[in-house]
Amino acid sequence: MTEKRFIETMREICDIAGQYNVEMILEPVNRYEINFINSVDEGAAILEQVGKERIADYSQTVFFI
């Protein structure tokens, strides 16, 4: 349910961002801070499901070491 809601919301946000020529980023956060989108693979899977041009992955690998 959470993932589905997130994806739907990101699609709407990306559409609005496009009206203002704004790019969105999605940053996976380590598992000690949040329990959703904790890896680059999870982030990539979410981006694929969102399927919008206005959003990209922003991974800081230092957090995953």
N, CA, C and O of each residue as an XYZ file, in Angstrom:
260
protein
N       0.824     -1.206      0.000
C       0.000      0.000      0.000
C       0.864      1.264      0.000
O       0.601      2.191     -0.766
N       1.892      1.307      0.853
C       2.762      2.477      0.928
C       3.468      2.715     -0.396
O       3.533      3.846     -0.877
N       3.998      1.643     -0.986
C       4.723      1.772     -2.250
C       3.800      2.269     -3.361
O       4.177      3.144     -4.141
N       2.612      1.723     -3.432
C       1.652      2.133     -4.457
C       1.306      3.611     -4.299
O       1.258      4.346     -5.286
N       1.068      4.042     -3.084
C       0.723      5.449     -2.828
C       1.900      6.364     -3.186
O       1.714      7.431     -3.772
N       3.102      5.934     -2.828
C       4.294      6.716     -3.141
C       4.443      6.888     -4.657
O       4.693      7.993     -5.138
N       4.289      5.807     -5.395
C       4.432      5.840     -6.848
C       3.395      6.768     -7.474
O       3.733      7.585     -8.330
N       2.155      6.650     -7.060
C       1.091      7.511     -7.588
C       1.370      8.983     -7.285
O       1.186      9.850     -8.139
N       1.814      9.247     -6.061
C       2.108     10.622     -5.654
C       3.284     11.179     -6.438
O       3.248     12.331     -6.870
N       4.331     10.372     -6.630
C       5.494     10.839     -7.393
C       5.126     11.127     -8.845
O       5.672     12.054     -9.443
N       4.235     10.369     -9.407
C       3.780     10.652    -10.777
C       3.121     12.025    -10.844
O       3.385     12.801    -11.763
N       2.268     12.323     -9.877
C       1.603     13.624     -9.839
C       2.607     14.749     -9.635
O       2.535     15.782    -10.300
N       3.544     14.545     -8.714
C       4.555     15.569     -8.432
C       5.417     15.817     -9.664
O       5.735     16.963     -9.979
N       5.792     14.759    -10.358
C       6.606     14.908    -11.574
C       5.862     15.680    -12.649
O       6.466     16.473    -13.372
N       4.567     15.459    -12.764
C       3.769     16.212    -13.741
C       3.766     17.697    -13.399
O       3.910     18.541    -14.284
N       3.604     18.011    -12.135
C       3.623     19.416    -11.698
C       5.017     20.000    -11.888
O       5.152     21.133    -12.351
N       6.050     19.247    -11.538
C       7.427     19.713    -11.711
C       7.711     20.039    -13.167
O       8.415     21.003    -13.467
N       7.167     19.242    -14.064
C       7.360     19.480    -15.486
C       6.802     20.815    -15.949
O       7.347     21.429    -16.866
N       5.734     21.268    -15.332
C       5.134     22.557    -15.688
C       6.076     23.720    -15.359
O       5.997     24.788    -15.965
N       6.970     23.491    -14.387
C       7.901     24.528    -13.942
C       9.343     24.221    -14.330
O      10.272     24.883    -13.868
N       9.524     23.210    -15.185
C      10.850     22.804    -15.650
C      11.788     22.448    -14.490
O      12.963     22.814    -14.490
N      11.249     21.732    -13.509
C      11.997     21.313    -12.324
C      12.270     19.814    -12.411
O      11.387     19.030    -12.758
N      13.501     19.427    -12.091
C      13.874     18.016    -12.041
C      13.757     17.526    -10.604
O      14.139     18.233     -9.672
N      13.233     16.326    -10.425
C      13.091     15.711     -9.111
C      14.180     14.649     -8.941
O      14.627     14.053     -9.921
N      14.605     14.413     -7.698
C      15.540     13.330     -7.424
C      14.957     12.400     -6.371
O      14.131     12.800     -5.551
N      15.402     11.167     -6.412
C      15.022     10.171     -5.419
C      16.309      9.664     -4.797
O      17.162      9.118     -5.496
N      16.457      9.837     -3.504
C      17.682      9.413     -2.827
C      17.391      8.254     -1.874
O      16.690      8.433     -0.878
N      17.917      7.081     -2.169
C      17.797      5.977     -1.209
C      18.522      6.352      0.083
O      19.598      6.949      0.046
N      17.936      6.004      1.206
C      18.514      6.329      2.511
C      18.820      5.028      3.233
O      18.091      4.046      3.095
N      19.907      5.025      4.007
C      20.315      3.773      4.640
C      19.258      3.228      5.595
O      18.411      3.969      6.094
N      19.320      1.957      5.833
C      18.288      1.240      6.593
C      18.185      1.657      8.054
O      17.215      1.309      8.727
N      19.165      2.392      8.552
C      19.122      2.846      9.943
C      18.300      4.123     10.107
O      17.973      4.514     11.228
N      17.969      4.766      9.000
C      17.217      6.014      9.059
C      15.759      5.865      8.648
O      14.902      6.605      9.131
N      15.462      4.901      7.748
C      14.104      4.738      7.231
C      13.964      3.313      6.702
O      14.967      2.669      6.393
N      12.765      2.827      6.597
C      12.569      1.450      6.141
C      11.958      1.370      4.735
O      11.270      0.402      4.410
N      12.208      2.380      3.911
C      11.640      2.422      2.565
C      12.683      2.979      1.606
O      13.260      4.033      1.871
N      12.928      2.307      0.525
C      13.915      2.668     -0.491
C      15.297      2.832      0.152
O      15.811      3.941      0.298
N      15.872      1.700      0.527
C      17.159      1.688      1.217
C      18.349      1.342      0.339
O      19.483      1.388      0.815
N      18.137      1.002     -0.905
C      19.265      0.626     -1.757
C      19.104      1.222     -3.143
O      18.023      1.667     -3.530
N      20.200      1.220     -3.873
C      20.168      1.705     -5.243
C      19.202      0.857     -6.067
O      18.452      1.387     -6.886
N      19.220     -0.458     -5.852
C      18.303     -1.343     -6.589
C      16.846     -1.025     -6.295
O      16.019     -0.993     -7.206
N      16.525     -0.789     -5.020
C      15.146     -0.430     -4.670
C      14.755      0.904     -5.303
O      13.638      1.063     -5.795
N      15.682      1.856     -5.286
C      15.414      3.155     -5.901
C      15.173      3.035     -7.396
O      14.264      3.664     -7.939
N      15.995      2.223     -8.064
C      15.846      2.023     -9.504
C      14.507      1.363     -9.831
O      13.861      1.716    -10.818
N      14.095      0.409     -9.006
C      12.814     -0.270     -9.230
C      11.651      0.708     -9.074
O      10.692      0.656     -9.844
N      11.728      1.586     -8.097
C      10.677      2.588     -7.895
C      10.647      3.564     -9.072
O       9.576      3.894     -9.580
N      11.823      4.023     -9.503
C      11.880      4.949    -10.636
C      11.271      4.330    -11.878
O      10.567      5.002    -12.632
N      11.536      3.070    -12.091
C      10.970      2.377    -13.250
C       9.444      2.345    -13.173
O       8.761      2.514    -14.183
N       8.917      2.127    -11.970
C       7.468      2.078    -11.803
C       6.832      3.462    -11.924
O       5.718      3.596    -12.430
N       7.542      4.489    -11.457
C       7.034      5.855    -11.595
C       6.958      6.202    -13.082
O       5.965      6.762    -13.545
N       8.006      5.867    -13.821
C       7.984      6.011    -15.271
C       7.882      7.431    -15.803
O       7.276      7.664    -16.848
N       8.461      8.361    -15.099
C       8.418      9.762    -15.538
C       9.826     10.267    -15.842
O      10.808      9.777    -15.285
N       9.907     11.245    -16.726
C      11.199     11.802    -17.116
C      11.740     12.793    -16.093
O      12.947     13.034    -16.065
N      10.924     13.350    -15.290
C      11.334     14.421    -14.377
C      11.926     13.924    -13.060
O      12.084     14.712    -12.127
N      12.255     12.647    -12.964
C      12.797     12.128    -11.710
C      14.002     11.245    -12.016
O      14.006     10.475    -12.976
N      15.024     11.379    -11.170
C      16.255     10.619    -11.360
C      16.765     10.126    -10.009
O      16.360     10.621     -8.957
N      17.652      9.151    -10.057
C      18.260      8.588     -8.857
C      19.419      9.472     -8.402
O      20.206      9.956     -9.215
N      19.504      9.669     -7.110
C      20.617     10.403     -6.512
C      21.139      9.553     -5.376
O      20.629      9.620     -4.258
N      22.142      8.764     -5.654
C      22.680      7.846     -4.647
C      24.045      8.319     -4.182
O      24.946      8.578     -4.979
N      24.167      8.423     -2.885
C      25.451      8.739     -2.280
C      26.005      7.434     -1.720
O      25.605      6.990     -0.644
N      26.909      6.838     -2.444
C      27.365      5.492     -2.074
C      28.072      5.432     -0.737
O      28.212      4.347     -0.174
N      28.511      6.531     -0.222
C      29.179      6.523      1.080
C      28.249      5.945      2.158
O      28.726      5.330      3.112
N      26.956      6.130      2.021
C      26.010      5.657      3.015
C      25.794      4.149      2.950
O      25.286      3.554      3.900
N      26.172      3.533      1.847
C      25.926      2.108      1.662
C      27.149      1.260      1.942
O      27.103      0.038      1.799
N      28.247      1.894      2.340
C      29.481      1.149      2.604
C      29.482      0.633      4.038
O      30.436     -0.021      4.457
